[in-house]
Amino acid sequence: MNNTLMDSLLQELCPDGIWQLSDLIKSILRRQISNLPMGNVSKDEIRYPKSPAAMRVYLIRFFSRHYFQTQNNLFKYITSQDFYNTIRLGRLRILEVGSGPAITSLAITDMLVRLLEHLEDIGEWPKGKSVEVDYILNDTCSLCLGTGKHMLANYFQNHHGYNRKVVRGQIISMQKDFPDNLSQLQRIRSNIGKYDITTFSHALLPMIEGKGFKNIVLGLFNVEKLCNFNGRILILEDRFRAELVQQISRAIGISYNFEKIVQQIYPKRNMSEIFTYSHYSSLYIPTQKMMIRQNSIA
Ligand SMILES: C[S@@+](CC[C@H](N)C(=O)[O-])C[C@H]1O[C@@H](n2cnc3c(N)ncnc32)[C@H](O)[C@@H]1O
């Protein structure tokens, strides 16, 4: 895709180098937060929310952070020929493992909506042509799956006019833990096709704690076989997880980046509105095990 398109899309998502949520996503997030109760929650509960009060704090603290990390790391892929070749067939399948409230699915969907608008504006996308997106959300926590499904449904229901170029396909939620769910993931793949984008966002640590390092590594290898050869697997991890990221990347043969991104905090808190967060990321082509080297976009 041409540089002008990339520049104007990036300027919309990340004006002057500061990542920002769209009004649409802000309203969905605000509504979700306001429907959840306030309450005392421990540090551990906030990281892995299982109660409505913990989910409220999780969304306030982590939604925008994980959302921008996803967009920052996938921006080059979303504007690549590989991605265009996928969406021009009219379908996109997103697999989110350890999905929590489906933040990466929302980040990808909103970026796709804006991409198609830009492509249509410059005559590179046929008017009226849409892309149907299927979501496969996997989490052991039912509240996370419910919240993710709800936010995605809200996105499509309430803003039909705005996102008419992106159509909601199936939203499949799966509560069985990864990687014990591989046969289910395989079955879904046989029904709907290979996964185009697979994300493991801040999910490897609890998975390793629950299932063991070897099983998760094996699971990562097996998931690759279910992915589209044009697709990508994205791993995101906290900046405190250097050792974990090194171990995983050595075990599966990928490299990783340390990224710093500047973002507008949302919802606003009692601090500066602009903040810089850092994180680790790996983005690779499943079939080629090739790391896509990229520095932070902004
Ligand atoms: C820190 S949260 C990350 C949520 C979301 N991906 C994000 O980026 O905000 C980690 C999630 O992984 C889920 N999880 C833990 N072990 C899992 C497993 N074996 N299979 C699937 N999900 C798991 C937890 O329930 C939790 O919702």
The ligand as an SDF file (V2000), in Angstrom:
LIG
                    3D

 27 29  0  0  0  0  0  0  0  0999 V2000
   -3.4670  -10.6340   31.8370 C   0  0  0  0  0  0  0  0  0  0  0  0
   -4.8910  -11.3370   31.1150 S   0  0  0  0  0  0  0  0  0  0  0  0
   -4.7000  -10.7330   29.4390 C   0  0  0  0  0  0  0  0  0  0  0  0
   -6.0020  -10.4640   28.8000 C   0  0  0  0  0  0  0  0  0  0  0  0
   -5.9620   -9.8260   27.4230 C   0  0  0  0  0  0  0  0  0  0  0  0
   -5.3650  -10.7110   26.4520 N   0  0  0  0  0  0  0  0  0  0  0  0
   -5.2710   -8.4940   27.4280 C   0  0  0  0  0  0  0  0  0  0  0  0
   -4.2910   -8.3030   26.6860 O   0  0  0  0  0  0  0  0  0  0  0  0
   -5.6930   -7.6040   28.1610 O   0  0  0  0  0  0  0  0  0  0  0  0
   -4.4770  -13.0570   30.9130 C   0  0  0  0  0  0  0  0  0  0  0  0
   -5.6960  -13.9060   30.5610 C   0  0  0  0  0  0  0  0  0  0  0  0
   -5.2830  -15.2420   30.2540 O   0  0  0  0  0  0  0  0  0  0  0  0
   -6.2910  -16.1340   30.7260 C   0  0  0  0  0  0  0  0  0  0  0  0
   -5.7010  -17.4920   30.8310 N   0  0  0  0  0  0  0  0  0  0  0  0
   -4.8730  -17.9790   31.7810 C   0  0  0  0  0  0  0  0  0  0  0  0
   -4.5170  -19.2650   31.5010 N   0  0  0  0  0  0  0  0  0  0  0  0
   -5.1410  -19.5960   30.3390 C   0  0  0  0  0  0  0  0  0  0  0  0
   -5.1510  -20.7740   29.5200 C   0  0  0  0  0  0  0  0  0  0  0  0
   -4.4260  -21.8560   29.8330 N   0  0  0  0  0  0  0  0  0  0  0  0
   -5.9030  -20.7500   28.3990 N   0  0  0  0  0  0  0  0  0  0  0  0
   -6.6180  -19.6660   28.0480 C   0  0  0  0  0  0  0  0  0  0  0  0
   -6.6380  -18.5050   28.7940 N   0  0  0  0  0  0  0  0  0  0  0  0
   -5.9000  -18.4760   29.9140 C   0  0  0  0  0  0  0  0  0  0  0  0
   -6.7280  -15.5180   32.0400 C   0  0  0  0  0  0  0  0  0  0  0  0
   -8.0080  -15.9510   32.4380 O   0  0  0  0  0  0  0  0  0  0  0  0
   -6.6880  -14.0120   31.7140 C   0  0  0  0  0  0  0  0  0  0  0  0
   -7.9460  -13.5280   31.2880 O   0  0  0  0  0  0  0  0  0  0  0  0
  1  2  1  0
  2  3  1  0
  2 10  1  0
  3  4  1  0
  4  5  1  0
  5  6  1  0
  5  7  1  0
  7  8  2  0
  7  9  1  0
 10 11  1  0
 11 12  1  0
 11 26  1  0
 12 13  1  0
 13 14  1  0
 13 24  1  0
 14 15  1  0
 14 23  1  0
 15 16  2  0
 16 17  1  0
 17 18  1  0
 17 23  2  0
 18 19  1  0
 18 20  2  0
 20 21  1  0
 21 22  2  0
 22 23  1  0
 24 25  1  0
 24 26  1  0
 26 27  1  0
M  CHG  2   2   1   9  -1
M  END
$$$$
